[in-house]
Amino acid sequence: MGAAPPPAPGFAPAPGMMAPPGYGGMAPPGAPFGMGPTGGVGEMRDPMKMMILTLVTCGIWNIILIYFKVLPELKAYLNKSDQELNPTKELIMALICGVFQFLTILKIGKLIQEAQRKAGRQNAQDNGVNFLIFGFLFFPLAAMKVQQEMNKIWDPSLQ
């Protein structure tokens, strides 16, 4: 009889057992805090796909991207408390009063700059105003630009 097959990805091993190589686990030895096996706590996404999804869904994907992907990733990476950054509160405020949506976009520019500096990027810039301008000119373009800047946090080799 052979060894049991490895568990399906996403399922934890039984208590007291070690996960087989390649199945979850901790960050590799020597990796900086906040860095996991994939290079960071955030997800690399195709910026063009983000723009197309925002266009096809008439902006709904942009709400999902900003409030359920980007802000939680930045909060986790920067170790922010709920008082400092609360994506749920930001979304509720934006739904009650649309002006807060613009303030959130400006805040995202500053948070991305902070995260890029933490990731070791020397020339990190606050692009919040640029994100707003792109959003006014062609709103799916803003989703693309935000994701391009987010990807620079997770992959330092991007320009």
KAKA-V390315 format. One record per helix or strand. SS is the DSSP state (h for helix, s for strand). FROM is the first residue (numbers start at 1). LEN is the number of residues. If there is no record, write none. Layout:
{{SS FROM LEN} {SS FROM LEN}}
This chain:
{{h 47 10} {h 60 18} {h 87 10} {h 99 20} {h 128 10} {h 139 16}}
